[in-house]
Amino acid sequence: MRRTVAGLLAAFALAVVAPEAHGLTAPPPVAARAVLVSDARTGEVLASENADRRVPIASITKLMTVIVTLEHVRPRAFARAPASVSSVGESSIDLHPGDRLRVRDLIRAALIQSANDAAWTLAAKVGHGSVRAFVRMMNRKADALGLDDTHFVRPDGLDVPGHYSSARDVLELAQVAMRIPLVRRSVRLTTARIAGGRKLYTWNDLLSSFRGVVGVKTGHTDRAGWNEVALVRRRGISLYAVLLGSPERARRNRDLAALLRWGLSQYGRVEVVRAGRRYAAADLPYSNDRLGLVAPEPASAVVRLDRPLVERVVAPIMVSLPVARGDRLGEIRIYDGSHVLLRRPLVAARTVERPGVGGRVGWYAERALDEAGALVGDFAGLFR
């Protein structure tokens, strides 16, 4: 480096970017026991109603079934359907006692078609023949994740007393599940084929009706109603929406779509750094001039439209010479609350050469004369 930094100047400006809040409204009314909409990137909650209320969640349970399964067995392993599989009932892939499938196929069946017999077979595999032992593992995992309003009794989510969760816990469960590549690949599929010539069909209607939805899980029982946790990714925005206890499948779909549309409308892309703008200036040695520090390129970001951003500029107080145009000399940081939205460099706006010996001597001489003149003026003032 040809330059040194004598010190740092941190300059703050509040509301440097004030996005235009066009059309911001309250969340749409929905028919459900519990609702939660959250920013998938930051975890910020956009809308919430009864988010900590304990309610049955039906087949959303299978997210935990899959998480625990993959912590103990590999997707390529085989699992054999237990004798009890015939009594599970409801949504299934028609497994019979003794049927042997790979774990990955059973996971796809549990996530896409919400097959209860697939979940039961996974539980028997990991629990070494004991579904009850597997359920205890599910509850230990819930405790480890801090899901304080969650308790499991079955691996499939069918109605049974004492089996419940909350919208807030479901959101956390979905986020953990979506960190697993096999889960991410599976929950975005509307159809799939697995061993035995079986074809799977999703229960998630939004995958084909709402652009950008990539999962995650639906669930329905008489007691739980119609449930879903959805993840949408569109225009650089990622949102989770949880809706539990809707009275009808069609109503769940309409309400969840309305929540997702509303959530997306809270964001917009704005220019937060302007190319060529002078964000700071540094002192130059042997000169009374200052060197402007500018952003070399523009930058935009997706931000909430209902609040300002904060800009922080970090730059040297003085630089050593020579300095070439475009040399990086500082940084601009844009904050969305406490979250750093982006960082961009600040560069020298022009080239400044180091003066020769004569120039440096002349600068010192001029400065000495100025100081001497000031001293004489002060002295003369004593006799006025």
N, C-alpha and C positions, 0 to 999 in steps of 0.2 A: 504493500500500500504506500502511496506517495503522500498520504495526508495523515495527520494525527487529530484526535478529538480532544479538545481542551476541557470540555464539560458537556453536560446534556441539559437541554431545555425541554421540559414537558409542558406543552400548552394544551389547555382544555377548552373546548367550545361546546356548549350545550345546544341540543336541537339543531345540529349542523345539517342534518337531513330530516326534513319534516314531510314524510309521505302524505300525499293527498288521500284523505279518508272518504272516498266516494262510496256511498251506499252501504255503510256499515250498519248492521242491524243486530237485534237480539237473536239468539238461536231460535229456529222454528219450533213450534209446539209439536210434541210427539206423544204417541200413546205407548207408554212403557213404564216398567217399574223402576228402571235405573238407566242413566245415560252418562256417557263421558266422551268428550272429544279432546284430543291431545296432539300437540306438535311432536311428530316422531323424532325430530332432530334434537330438540331442546328439552322435551318432556313437559313443556308448559301446557297447562290445562286451559282450553278455550271455552269449554262449556261443561257443566256438571249438574246432575240432578240425582240425588240419592246414591251417589257414587260409592258410599261405604255400606249401603244396605245389603244385608245377607239374603241372597235369593238363590233358587236353583238355577243351574246354568246348562243343564242337559249335556249335549255332546261337545260343548266347548271343553269339557273335562278331558277329552282325548288329547288336547295339547299337552297336558301334564303326563298322560299315559305315554306319549311319544318321547317327551323329554327324558323321563326316567328310563324308558327302554333303551334309548341310545346312550345313556350313561353306563350301561351294563353289558350290552351286546352289540356286535357289529351288524350293519345292514345286510351283509352277505350271509350271516348265519341263518340256519333253518329253525323254524319253530313248528311244533306239532300241536294241532288243535286238541284240547283236553276233552274228556268225556262230558264235562259239564257244558260244552259249547252249544249243544243242541237246545238247551233251555234258555239261552240268552234272549233271543227274540228280537222283534222289530227290525230296523235297518241292518242288512247283513249281506255277505257275499256267498251265502249258502255253504258255509264250512261244515264238515262232518267230523266226528271224533276220529282222530288219527290222520287227518289231512295235513300235509307237510308243505309249507310255503316259506320262502325267504322272509326275513324280518322286514326288508325294505318294501316288499309287496304288501305285507300286512299293514305297514305304516301308511302307505298310499291309500289302501282301502279304508283305514280308520280316518284319514284326513280328508280324502276326496268324497267318498261315498258315506262317510260316517258309519262305517260297518261296526256294529257292536260285537259281532263274533270275532272280528279281527282284533279289536281292543282286548277282548277276553283272552284270546290266544297269546297275545304279547304279554299280558299280565301273568299267565301261567308259565310262560317261558322264563321270564325274568324272576318270578317268584319261586322257581324250582317246583312247579306244580301247585303252588298255593297262591290263589288270587288274593286272599286276605293279606298275606305277607307283602304282596306287591302294593296293595293299597296303603299299608303302613309306610312303605317306601315313598309313595306319593305324598303322604302327609308330612313326612320328614323333609322332603324337598320343599314343600310349601312353607314349612317353618324356616328353612334355610334361606328362602327367598324373601322372607318377611311378609308373607301373605297372611296377615292376621285375621282376615275375614273369610278364610277358605278352609273347608274340611271335606275330605273325600271318603266315600263309603264304597263306591264301585269304580272300575276303570273305564266304564262306558258312558256314565252320566245318566242312566235311566233313573226314574223317580224312586227315591228311597229317603226316609227321614234322616236328617243329619248330614245330607250331602248338599253343600252350598258354596257360594263364593260371592264376590261383589264386582261391580263394574271396574273399580280401581284395581283389584287383584287380577281380574281378567286381562286388563290392559298390560300389566306387568308380565303375566303369563304369556301373552301373545308376543311381547317384545323378546322374551327369553327364547321362545320357540323359533322366532324368525331369525335368530342368529345361527340357526342350524341349516346348512345348505340343503340337505334332503327335505326339510320342512318347506323352505322357501320355494324349491322347485316343484313340490307337490301341491301346495295350496293354491297355486295360480292356475292349475289345470282344470278344465271343464270336463274332460274325459281322459281316460288312461286305460291301458291294458296291462294285466298282470298274469301270473302263471295260471295254468288251467284254462286258458282262453277266456278268462273273466274280463269283462269290460266295466269300468267304473264310470259313474256319472256324478257330478257335483250337485250338492244342494245349495251352493252359493250362487244365487241368481244374479248378483251384482257383477260377477266376473264377466258376464256377457252383456250386461245392460248399462254399466257405469264405467266410462273410459278411465283407465288408470288404476282400477282396483286390482290388487295382486294377492289377495287373500283376506281374511285368514281362516276363520272357522265359524260355522253355523251350529245351531243346536235347537232341538224341539222335543218337548214332552208335554203331556197334558198339564202337568203341574208347573213346569217352567215357562210355558208359552213359547214364543218364537224369539230366538236370540241370535246375535251375531256380533263378532268383533271383526272389523274391516280395516284394511290398510289401503290407502290410495296414494299414488305417486303421480304428480302432474306438475309440469312447469317449474320444476325445482322445489316443489312443496311435497312434504310427506306427512300425512295425517292418519292417526288412528281414531276410529269411532266405535264405541261399544254401546249396544242397545240390548237390554235384557227385559224379557217379559212382555213382548208385543202380543196383542190378541190374535193377529192373523199373519200368515206368511206375506201376503201382498202388502199389508200395512207396515210390517217390518221393513220390507224392501223400500217402500215409498219414504218412510221416515228416515231410514238410514241414508238413503240417497240425498234427502233434503239436508240432513246434518252435514254430509260430506260437501255438498255444494256450498252451504253456508260457510263451513270451515275454510274451503279454498278461497272464498270471496274475501276473507280477512287478510289476504296476502297479495302483494304485487311486487313486480321487479322495478327497482328504481336505480338511477345512477347515484352512487355514493362517493365516487372519486372522479374529479374532472381532470382530463389530461391538460397539461400546461398550466394549471392553476398554481399560483405561488402559495404554498402552505406554511413556509417558514423562511427565515433568512439567517445566515451565519456571518459573523464578523470576519474580516480579512486582515491578516497582518500587514503592516506597512501601508495602511490605507484607512481612510474614513468611510470607505464604501462597504457595502454588504452584498453577500452572494445569495441570490434567491434560490430556494429549494422547491422544485416542482414535481408533480406526479407525471411520469413519462407516458402512462397509458390510462385510459378511463377504466373504471370498474363499476359493475352493477351487482346487485344482490337482491334476493327475494326477502322481503321484510314484512312485518306486521304493519298494516296501514293506519292503525289507530294510535300510534305513539311515535315520538321522535327518537332519533338515534344520537349517540354521543361520539364525537371525534376527538382523538388524542393524537397529537403530533409530537414525536420524539426526534430531536435534531441537535447537532453540535452547536455550542455557542460560538466557537471559532474553529477554523480549519487551517492546516498548514498548506503552503503552496509548493508546487503548482497543483492546480485542480483542473481537470478536463471536463468539458461539458458531458453530462451523462454519468459522471461518477456518483455512485450511491453514497449518500451522506446522511440519511435519516429514514424515518418510517412513519407512515400514517396508519392508525388503527381505528376501525369503526366498531363501536360497541352497540349491541342490542341488549340493553339492560347490563347484566354482568357478563354476558356472553360476547366473546370476540367474534364479530361477524366476518371480518376479513382484515388482512394486513397487506399493505402495498408499500414499495420503496419510494423514497424521495431522492431526487438526483439534482446535481448542479445544473443550473439553468444556462450557464455559459462557462467558457474556459477562462481561467485567470492564471497567468504566468507568474513565476516568482521574480520579483524585481532584482536587477543586478546590484552590485555593491554601491554604485553611485545612487541608485534609487533608494536603497535602504538608508544610506547615510543622509540623503536629502530629507527623507521622512523623519528621521530622528532629529535632524537640525531644525526642521520646521516645527516639530513638536516642542523642542527645547525653547525656541523663540516664542511660541504661543504661551508656554508656561512662564517664561520670563516676563512677558508682557502682562500676564495676569498678576504676577507677583508685584511688579511695579505699580500696577493700578491699585492693588490692595494697599501697598505702602503709601501711595499718594493719598489714598482715602483717609489715612490716619491724621493728616494735617489739614483737612478741610474743615 
